[in-house]
């Protein structure tokens, strides 16, 4: 019986046979405060020795998070990204959830993002990268981000271009282990790996941006045991394969520090 990890191994082997290295990165969303789940994330990250980018919600952030980051991020493996402002939904009853959408005046949204930057800028590992809640942002807001000091933007799905506007680099995530629409639990190893293989193959064959690292998106507060198990296996698999490499935020985004 074929092992469920075989398709990923074969795709990585194809990268190696071509003399190329498949790059990956890991983003975890919705951090606000220290928790057992966040401790587990840090233990997993440090145990495998791969970097993780922690998307932190500024509004309502627990001040103790700074101390937690100093204690767990001294090795440089944890970067802090800005996860919107309050992670508040302003979409209508029949609209998808969105905080940084067109429902409010741009000036109000921009003001909140600026406040959020001020809250997070002193956190250890803080980077000038915006992660919109629910991975959605109104198009008219994107050109304004560099003026607010943002060097990077990260949503979900294969990017159309590396720089949507001047002085702003976009690097997205592409793999989500959780079935948000139905069970809100682990989707299954085969289904999640199929997404990973699809993006890797598209990069390798030129139908997607080959330079965009394949991104793993996690939510530490929402993980069941099967999700935690998958993440450990996935990052371990990447770390062990000679044609794969997990990259840090500073390897992908210029001017982010």
JOVENPE-V210164 format. One line per field, one symbol per residue. phi: phi as a letter, one per 30 degrees, with the letter a starting at -180 (. if undefined). burial: + if it has 24 or more other C-alpha atoms within 12 Angstrom, else -. A space follows every 50 residues. Layout:
phi->???
burial->???
//
This chain:
phi->.ddddeedddddddddddibcdcbbbbbcidbadadddddddddddddic dbccdcdddiddeddddddddccddidccccccibchcdcddeccddacc cddbeedddddddddddddddcdeidbdbccdehibbdedddddedddjd cbbbbbjeddadbdbdibccbccbbbdcdddcdhbedjeddddddddddd ddddcjcbddddedcccbbedcdcdddeddedddddddddddcbadcced dccdidd
burial->----+-+++-+++++-----++++++++++++++--++--++-++---++ +++++++++-+---++-++--++--++++++++++++-++-------+++ ++------++-+++-++-+++-++++++++++++++++--++++++-+++ +++++++++--+++--++++++++++++-------++++--+++++++++ ++++----+++++++++++++++---++-+++-++++++-+-++++++++ +++--++
//
